[in-house]
Amino acid sequence: MSSTEGETITCKAAVAWGPGEPLKLEDVRVSPPRAGEVRVHIMFNGLCHTDVYTLSGKDPEGLFPSILGHEGAGVVESIGEGVTNVKVGDHVVLLYTAECGKCKFCLSGKTNLCQAVRATQGKGVMPDNTRRFESVRTNEPLYHFMGTSSLSQYTVVSQYSLVTVNPKAPMNRTCLLGCGVTTGYGAAVYTAKVEPKSTVAVFGCGCVGLAVIRGAKEREAAKIIAVDTNDEKKSWATKFGATDFVNPSSLSTNDGSNAVVDKLVEMTDGGLDYTFDCTGNVHVMRTALEACHKGWGVSTVIGVAAAGQEIATRPFQLVTGRKWQGSAFGGVKGRTQLPGIVDRYMQGTFPLDDYITQTVSLEDVNKGLEYMKDGQCIRCIVDMTK
């Protein structure tokens, strides 16, 4: 039993008060967990482009005022009635993609898209349609974000939205598995199931794209082409396992065709076996599909497009054997599979260290968000204890 069990905790959090506004560090009250809930002391949080996207106001599920953050790792402080899957003191990773193991989706064996808390998660509330955060300054309730809200020193989540991991694993590494790294790696390994000796193209070389590259390398792909408009990312892509690098902005065509598609088809004798969009740009998604090999090429959409955006291609592209699919959280079932990935990190077979390019204190969280925009950041970690 913790000394704060059953009590409201006052702590620091980075609050998003409105679209386009900097996050504001202030005191918040965090209520005790109710039945089926867990309160977690967050130690480290990875900053993700989804946080930036929501803060921009383009996210249709973006609510204000709220506490963002969804790549969180910490320690269980207290548990609500009926919680049996974690205990006080457990080291955990938060899961924006829950896993209850009981809903139709979990029981299907076909998807990781658990629906246990999805309806309320998208509304910024807990499963009972209430909130656990309140601003000390204004006494205003604050919305939850992605079921995690890990940019608060303490947060409350559903019992299905976290997983216990090896307590010896450093939390400034395990937090990365809450989104970006798992999303990219899983898309290559679990969703697309990249085959040995195959050809792969990855569009966008941020954290997710680099994790795709690493997953494709692990699956022994013969050619892995990194595609990005920033030449400075070539060294990153090579380090993570890319065999080639293409900058679309350096290509040109005079006949109206897609220069990127033409280049990739030329490099792979007819097209890629697998392509991955990690940009969220619907035009890039089309390019990724049309760069696939006729008859069997598979293109996986990972990037999240802005609200109202639609993808398009000629039906003939699909009729002639190309496949278009999506991947959320890399197809990974968090409570079932994530502990094994953490164990692999501890064994030295799943690298995480080289994703981290910056670390900031919670007080400097806005500086961390700026790092993400300048093209020199793979992942910035927020030390929630400072």
Summary of the structure (lengths in Angstrom):
residues: 386
radius of gyration: 20.9
end to end distance: 25.2
largest distance: 70.9
contacts: 1396
relative contact order: 0.15
helix: 30%
strand: 24%
